[in-house]
Amino acid sequence: MAHGIAFPAGLRADGLPAALNDPRRLAAVAATGLMDTGPEAVFDDLAQIAATATGCARAFVTLVDEHRSFWKSCVGVDLENVEGRQNPVRESFCYFLVGLEGEPFVVADAAADPRTRDHPSVAPMKIGAWAGYPVLSPGGEVLGSMCVIDDISHDWQPGELTTLATIARAVGNELHLRQSLAATRQALATSTELARNLQDSLLPPALTEVPGLEAAASYLPAADNTVVGDFYDLFQVKGPWWCAVMGDVCGKGVEAAKVTALARYTLRALATQHLSPAAVFEHLNAALLDQRGPERFLTAVHATFRTTPGGIAGRLCTAGHPPALIRRADGRVQQVGRLGSLLGVLTQVRLSDVRFRLAPGDTLLLYTDGAIEARARRTEAAASPQFGEQALARAFADCHNLTAAQTVARLGELLDAHSRGWASDDAALLALRVPPTADLTVR
């Protein structure tokens, strides 16, 4: 035991956690290829979001081997060279995360807490409060941390810690994505199975269950098996509020996948801070512009909603994206959303929230442009028409008494039939339906 903490793997001879020397963990750190590399915008952006969300002056993305903590990103610290972006492991709080094998480490008053009051960096680094969440490899090894430092002591709020945990997962997913992409290029860059596995890694494995609401989604891949940038997500934010997001990144392949990962995880972090979809998009737009990469722009639609005694009430914003559709219980279909600016192109964007409601029996449909631009292979039908907005609205109107899952399945079948089994572009669908007999108690 050291610092009043029992580390599961015990201690090294120097009193630090023995887990620092775990060969599997060290191999996972080396496999990232990021030790002793320069700053990168994607990690700096995530660190800046962490600093902003917690109100701290300093934020770090670190990688930790057996000797040192390397700062892949450090916000609030002026450094002139890569060599200075590190400190000995015994002078870093990050070894607590490694020793605890994946548990977060949070200190409200570093100078008074018995776990840290004798730590050699508390005074020199002016650590008042410290909070860190582990960055994990796909195998669960602790690679390092996403941490923030406050100059003064204070109690951490649940929302701050939730955001920090989300950003730590985003860092881990960025590393996982890079390794997946590298392996794909090296082994079988043209493999259909690997391309689809990579695309699937950018989508949630299953939609979160929302009380009193049916939710279903589908991803319909294009026939050329190229990794593209369609994505969707459904998650809870503050209290009774939930978010549904769908986006379409410009381009295909590795670059599109990188932007998709950045957009999805940045949206998750920002949505915990802003209930206005337009405000979330404005901050995402700034993050995309900071990347300064080629063609890093996207279209997206974002709905924030909550359960009410009469159904679902929320706000929706579209950014260069096709409008959402609402099918009323009586079969009427309405568009919702005002056309807004693309994200990642202009510093000044035009975005606005539109209020909407879903009563029992109503369904909200989000979709990417692959659904309305679906057409057959040109060589098979030279004049093959696109499926089109009107056809999608008519098909949606015909989904009488269908659940969200049945609605998504029916629309997918129609798109496949229209394209004759050869889709020219990927298409994503996300349906949210209030069942006719839903329990509409406010939660």
C-alpha positions in Angstrom: 0.0 0.0 0.0 1.2 3.5 -0.8 -0.4 6.9 -0.3 -3.2 5.2 1.4 -4.1 3.3 -1.8 -4.0 -0.5 -2.3 -2.9 -1.0 -5.9 -4.1 -4.4 -7.2 -0.8 -5.5 -8.7 1.3 -4.2 -5.8 4.4 -2.0 -5.8 7.7 -1.7 -7.5 10.9 -1.5 -5.5 10.7 2.3 -5.7 7.2 2.4 -4.2 5.4 3.1 -7.4 2.6 0.8 -8.8 3.9 -2.4 -10.3 1.3 -2.1 -13.1 3.6 0.5 -14.7 5.9 -2.4 -15.8 3.2 -4.7 -17.1 4.6 -6.0 -20.4 1.2 -6.1 -22.1 0.5 -2.5 -21.1 3.9 -1.3 -22.3 3.4 -3.0 -25.6 0.0 -1.3 -26.0 1.6 2.1 -25.2 4.3 1.5 -27.8 1.8 0.3 -30.4 0.2 3.8 -30.4 3.3 5.2 -32.0 2.7 8.5 -30.2 5.5 8.6 -27.7 7.9 11.5 -28.4 5.7 12.9 -31.3 4.6 16.4 -31.7 1.3 18.1 -31.0 -1.8 17.2 -33.1 -4.9 19.2 -33.5 -7.3 16.3 -32.8 -5.8 15.8 -29.3 -5.4 19.5 -28.6 -9.0 20.1 -29.5 -10.2 17.4 -27.0 -7.9 18.7 -24.3 -9.3 22.3 -24.9 -12.8 21.0 -24.6 -11.9 19.3 -21.3 -10.4 22.5 -20.0 -13.4 24.6 -21.1 -15.9 22.2 -19.7 -14.3 22.0 -16.3 -13.1 25.6 -16.1 -9.5 24.5 -15.5 -6.5 26.3 -16.9 -4.6 23.2 -17.7 -5.6 20.0 -19.5 -3.4 17.0 -20.6 -3.6 14.0 -22.9 -0.8 11.7 -21.6 0.8 8.4 -22.5 2.6 6.7 -19.6 5.4 4.1 -19.8 7.5 2.7 -16.9 9.7 5.8 -16.7 7.7 8.9 -17.7 4.5 10.6 -18.5 4.6 12.0 -22.0 2.2 14.9 -22.8 0.8 14.3 -26.2 -1.3 17.4 -25.6 -1.0 20.0 -23.0 -3.3 23.0 -22.8 -2.2 25.9 -20.6 1.5 25.0 -20.6 4.0 26.9 -22.8 6.5 24.5 -24.3 9.0 25.1 -27.1 10.0 21.5 -28.0 8.8 17.9 -27.8 11.5 16.9 -25.3 9.9 19.2 -22.7 6.4 17.6 -23.0 7.0 15.1 -20.2 7.9 14.5 -16.6 9.3 11.6 -14.7 6.6 9.1 -13.8 7.0 9.6 -10.1 6.3 13.3 -10.5 3.1 12.6 -12.4 -0.3 11.9 -10.9 -1.0 9.6 -13.9 0.6 6.7 -12.2 -2.4 6.5 -9.9 -4.6 5.7 -12.9 -2.2 3.0 -14.1 -1.9 1.5 -10.6 -5.7 1.5 -10.2 -5.9 -0.4 -13.5 -8.6 1.7 -15.2 -10.4 3.5 -12.4 -10.5 7.3 -12.4 -8.6 9.3 -9.9 -10.1 12.5 -8.6 -8.7 14.8 -5.9 -10.5 18.0 -4.6 -7.6 19.3 -2.5 -4.3 17.9 -3.5 -2.4 19.5 -0.6 -4.7 18.1 2.0 -5.7 14.7 0.6 -3.7 12.0 2.3 -3.2 10.2 -1.0 -1.4 13.2 -2.6 -0.3 15.6 0.0 3.3 14.2 0.0 3.4 14.0 -3.8 6.5 15.8 -5.2 4.6 17.8 -7.8 1.8 19.3 -5.7 3.7 22.5 -4.8 6.0 22.9 -7.9 3.1 22.4 -10.3 0.6 24.4 -8.2 -1.9 21.5 -8.1 -5.0 22.6 -6.2 -7.4 20.0 -7.6 -6.8 17.2 -10.1 -9.1 14.9 -12.0 -8.1 12.2 -14.5 -9.8 9.4 -16.4 -7.8 6.6 -18.0 -7.2 6.3 -21.8 -7.6 2.6 -22.6 -6.4 0.4 -25.4 -8.8 -1.9 -27.2 -7.6 -4.7 -24.8 -8.3 -2.6 -21.7 -4.7 -1.7 -20.8 -4.2 1.8 -19.4 -2.2 3.8 -21.9 -2.3 7.1 -20.0 -4.9 9.7 -19.1 -7.2 12.6 -20.0 -6.7 14.9 -17.0 -7.2 18.5 -15.9 -5.5 20.6 -13.2 -7.1 23.5 -11.3 -4.7 25.9 -9.5 -7.0 26.0 -6.5 -8.8 23.3 -4.6 -12.5 22.7 -5.3 -15.1 19.9 -5.3 -15.7 18.4 -8.8 -19.2 18.5 -10.1 -20.8 15.3 -11.6 -21.3 17.0 -15.0 -17.6 17.9 -15.1 -16.5 14.4 -14.4 -19.0 12.9 -16.9 -17.6 15.1 -19.6 -14.1 14.2 -18.7 -14.9 10.5 -18.9 -16.5 11.0 -22.3 -13.5 12.8 -23.7 -11.1 10.1 -22.3 -13.2 7.6 -24.3 -12.9 9.8 -27.3 -9.1 9.8 -27.0 -9.1 6.0 -26.7 -11.3 5.7 -29.7 -9.2 8.0 -31.8 -6.1 5.8 -31.0 -8.1 2.6 -31.7 -9.3 4.1 -35.0 -5.8 5.0 -36.1 -4.5 1.5 -35.3 -7.4 0.0 -37.2 -6.8 2.2 -40.2 -3.1 1.4 -40.2 -3.7 -2.3 -40.0 -6.3 -2.0 -42.8 -3.9 -0.2 -45.1 -1.0 -2.6 -44.3 -2.9 -5.8 -44.6 -5.9 -5.7 -47.0 -6.8 -2.1 -47.8 -9.4 -3.2 -50.3 -10.9 -5.9 -48.2 -14.7 -5.6 -48.1 -14.9 -7.2 -44.6 -12.3 -4.9 -43.1 -13.8 -1.8 -44.7 -17.2 -2.6 -43.2 -15.7 -3.4 -39.8 -14.1 0.0 -39.8 -17.3 1.7 -40.8 -19.2 -0.2 -38.1 -16.6 1.0 -35.5 -17.8 4.6 -36.2 -21.4 3.7 -35.3 -22.9 2.8 -31.9 -23.2 -1.0 -31.6 -26.7 -0.6 -30.2 -29.0 2.4 -29.6 -29.5 3.4 -26.0 -33.0 2.6 -24.8 -35.1 5.8 -24.1 -38.0 5.3 -21.6 -41.3 5.7 -23.3 -39.8 5.8 -26.8 -39.0 3.3 -29.6 -35.7 3.9 -31.4 -34.2 2.1 -34.4 -31.5 2.8 -36.9 -29.9 1.2 -39.9 -26.8 1.7 -42.0 -27.1 0.8 -45.7 -23.6 0.5 -47.2 -22.8 1.6 -50.8 -21.9 -1.1 -53.3 -18.3 0.1 -53.7 -17.4 -0.9 -50.1 -15.5 2.4 -49.5 -15.4 3.7 -45.9 -17.5 6.9 -45.9 -18.6 9.4 -43.3 -22.2 8.7 -42.4 -22.8 8.4 -38.7 -25.6 8.6 -36.1 -25.9 8.5 -32.3 -28.5 8.5 -29.5 -27.6 9.3 -25.9 -28.7 11.0 -22.7 -27.3 14.3 -21.6 -28.6 16.5 -18.8 -31.3 15.0 -16.5 -34.4 14.2 -18.6 -32.8 15.4 -21.9 -31.7 13.2 -24.7 -29.9 13.8 -28.0 -30.3 12.2 -31.4 -27.6 13.1 -34.0 -27.0 12.2 -37.6 -24.2 13.4 -39.9 -22.6 13.0 -43.3 -18.9 13.8 -43.7 -17.6 15.0 -47.1 -15.4 12.5 -48.9 -14.6 8.9 -48.4 -11.8 6.7 -47.0 -9.4 7.4 -44.1 -9.8 11.2 -44.0 -13.6 10.9 -43.8 -13.3 8.3 -41.1 -11.1 10.7 -39.0 -13.6 13.6 -39.3 -16.4 11.2 -38.5 -14.7 10.1 -35.3 -13.9 13.7 -34.3 -17.4 14.9 -35.0 -19.2 12.1 -33.2 -17.2 12.3 -29.9 -17.0 16.1 -30.0 -20.8 16.2 -30.3 -21.2 13.9 -27.4 -19.0 16.1 -25.2 -20.5 19.4 -26.3 -24.1 18.2 -25.9 -23.6 17.8 -22.1 -22.8 21.5 -22.0 -25.4 23.0 -24.4 -29.1 22.0 -24.7 -29.4 24.1 -27.9 -28.5 22.0 -31.0 -27.5 25.2 -32.8 -25.0 26.1 -30.1 -23.6 22.6 -30.2 -23.1 22.9 -34.0 -21.5 26.3 -33.6 -18.8 24.9 -31.3 -18.3 21.8 -33.6 -17.9 24.2 -36.5 -15.1 25.9 -34.7 -13.4 22.6 -33.8 -13.5 21.5 -37.5 -12.0 24.8 -38.7 -9.2 24.4 -36.2 -8.2 21.1 -37.8 -7.3 23.0 -41.0 -7.4 19.8 -43.0 -8.5 19.2 -46.6 -12.3 19.1 -47.1 -13.0 18.7 -43.3 -16.7 19.6 -43.5 -20.0 17.8 -42.9 -23.7 18.1 -42.8 -25.6 17.1 -39.7 -29.0 17.2 -37.9 -29.2 17.3 -34.2 -32.4 16.9 -32.0 -32.5 17.5 -28.2 -35.7 16.2 -26.6 -37.4 15.1 -23.4 -40.5 13.2 -22.3 -43.5 15.2 -21.5 -47.0 14.2 -20.2 -48.3 14.5 -23.9 -45.4 12.8 -25.7 -42.0 14.1 -26.7 -40.9 17.8 -26.9 -37.7 19.1 -28.3 -35.6 21.3 -30.5 -33.9 20.4 -33.8 -31.3 22.0 -35.9 -30.1 21.1 -39.4 -26.7 22.1 -40.8 -26.6 21.7 -44.5 -28.5 18.4 -44.0 -31.8 17.2 -45.4 -34.8 18.1 -43.2 -36.1 15.6 -40.7 -39.5 14.1 -41.3 -42.3 13.6 -38.8 -45.1 11.1 -39.5 -48.2 11.8 -37.5 -50.4 9.0 -36.2 -52.9 9.8 -38.9 -50.4 9.4 -41.7 -49.5 13.0 -42.4 -45.8 13.7 -43.1 -44.2 17.0 -42.2 -40.7 18.4 -42.7 -39.0 19.9 -39.7 -35.9 22.0 -39.6 -34.6 25.1 -41.3 -31.7 24.7 -43.7 -28.5 25.8 -42.0 -24.9 26.2 -43.0 -22.5 23.4 -43.6 -20.1 22.8 -40.7 -16.3 23.2 -41.2 -16.4 25.7 -44.1 -17.2 29.2 -42.8 -16.3 30.9 -39.5 -19.7 32.6 -39.4 -22.6 30.0 -39.7 -26.3 30.5 -39.9 -28.0 27.9 -37.7 -31.4 27.9 -35.9 -33.3 25.7 -33.6 -36.9 24.6 -34.5 -39.2 23.2 -31.8 -41.1 20.0 -32.4 -43.5 17.6 -30.6 -44.3 14.0 -31.0 -47.6 12.7 -29.7 -48.5 9.0 -29.2 -48.2 7.3 -32.6 -45.9 9.9 -34.1 -42.5 9.1 -35.6 -39.4 11.3 -36.2 -37.1 10.2 -39.1 -33.5 11.4 -39.6 -31.7 10.3 -42.7 -28.6 11.0 -44.8 -28.7 12.1 -48.5 -27.9 8.6 -49.6 -31.6 7.7 -48.9 -33.0 10.4 -51.3 -30.2 10.0 -53.9 -30.4 6.3 -54.2 -30.3 5.0 -57.8 -29.5 1.9 -59.7 -26.1 1.3 -61.4 -25.8 3.7 -64.3 -24.7 0.9 -66.7 -27.9 -1.0 -66.0 -30.2 2.0 -66.3 -28.8 5.1 -68.0 -31.7 7.2 -67.0 -32.2 5.7 -63.5 -33.9 8.4 -61.4 -33.0 9.1 -57.8 -35.4 7.9 -55.1 -36.1 11.5 -54.1 -37.6 13.4 -51.2 -41.2 12.9 -52.3 -40.8 9.2 -52.7 -39.2 8.9 -49.2 -42.1 11.0 -47.7 -44.7 8.8 -49.5 -43.0 5.6 -48.3 -42.8 7.0 -44.7 -46.5 7.9 -44.8 -47.3 4.3 -45.8 -45.7 3.0 -42.6 -49.0 2.8 -40.8 -48.9 1.2 -37.3 -45.3 0.2 -37.8 -42.8 0.3 -34.9 -39.6 2.3 -35.3 -37.7 -0.9 -36.1 -40.3 -2.0 -38.7 -40.3 1.5 -40.2 -36.5 1.5 -40.7 -36.7 -2.0 -42.1 -39.5 -1.1 -44.6 -37.7 2.0 -45.8 -34.4 0.0 -46.2 -36.2 -2.6 -48.3 -37.7 0.1 -50.6 -34.3 1.8 -51.1 -32.6 -1.6 -51.9 -35.3 -2.4 -54.4 -35.1 1.0 -56.1 -31.3 0.7 -56.4 -31.6 -2.9 -57.6 -29.3 -4.1 -54.9 -26.5 -1.7 -56.0 -26.5 1.4 -53.8 -24.6 4.4 -55.2 -24.0 5.9 -51.8 -24.3 4.9 -48.2 -27.6 5.7 -46.4 -28.3 6.0 -42.7 -31.8 6.0 -41.1 -32.8 6.8 -37.5 -36.4 6.6 -36.4 -37.9 7.7 -33.0 -41.5 6.7 -32.3 -43.8 7.4 -29.4 -45.9 4.2 -29.1 -49.7 4.7 -29.1 -49.8 3.3 -25.5 -46.5 4.8 -24.2 -45.9 5.5 -20.6 -45.5 9.3 -20.9 -44.5 10.0 -17.3 -41.9 12.7 -17.1 -38.5 11.2 -16.2 
